[in-house]
Amino acid sequence: SMLLIIDYRLIEILVLLWNFVGVMAGVLRARKYSFDAENYLKSRFSNVNVPGRILFPLECFHEAFQCLPSSLKVLDYGAGPVIMSIISAARTASEIVLSDLAESNLEALRKWLRRDAEAFDWSPYFDHVVQTLEGKGEEEAREREERLREIAKDVAYCNIEEDPPIRTTCPGPYDVIIDSGTLTASSRSKEMFEVGVGKIMGLLKPGGTLLSFTSDRNMDGPETGTYTIGCSQHHSVFNTSCQYFCEVLKRQGFGGVTAKTYSLDEAVRQFYDNRMVGFKFITANKV
């Protein structure tokens, strides 16, 4: 019996060491992946009044969470340095986990959560969601900021190519998972994309909801394109049309798949690239 106790303790130590090695490996990979969070926020989010890229998803997330129950456990998978996707969620959610691959993005999220003086100012986004969309006052908007800080349980490393695809102190399964482009940004082929969708599905509870906001792209030609941050950083993105994305979700076993799209004018498309036709917001439930 003494040997059994020693064996069990040894196993526990080995498990702890394995988890620690996994976490540290994730941290190193996050630091290795280069993403200019500060430039991205300044160039893309300095103005809240952008109809397609900002106001459209804010309204979609608002409507989605209006229809969902309270006390939800929410995962923002691949949030980047951005919190606008979870402002509506913070009204009724009980736990929120923010995650990303890049350490620079994770640090940007931590800065906002700890009220760092250098953190990006998201207050105009809270004002729009709470005051404009929900019809409440400025005080309620500030209260929403504090509530989000209270229920944000972890800022975690994630990588859709790894198993498990997230390393967090607040593991799933989750009631709601938000994807704001990670599935397409981390894929280089249809096979990779569909495997990624399956991994996200594995993190959801039965009956759980996937909310995905991504660019709507023309799939004629090469499978991948690029998007630019500022004038220097170019990042790959897997081109997915709204129709294809919905078809993949259905094949993977999601039900209740619905989509809304926002079309960009030809002149505005040139700001992005010639494969971009607009944005899509897709809702699906794990059957």
Buried (B, 14 or more C-beta within 10 A) or exposed (E): EEEEEEEEEEEEEEEEEEEEEBBEEBBEBBEEEEBBBBBBBEEBBEEBEEEBBBBBBBBBBBBBBEEBEEEBBBBBBBBBBBBBBBBBBBBBBEBBBBBBBBBBBBBBBBBBBEEEEEBBEBEBBBBBBBBBBBEBEEEBBBBBBEBBBEBBBBBBBBBBEBEBBBBBEBBBBBBBBBBBBBBBBBBEEBEBBBBBBEBBBEBBBEEBBBBBBBBBBBBEEEBBBEBEBEEEBEEEBBBBBBEBBBEBBEEBEBEEBEBBBBEBEEEBBEEBBEBBBBBBBBBBBBE
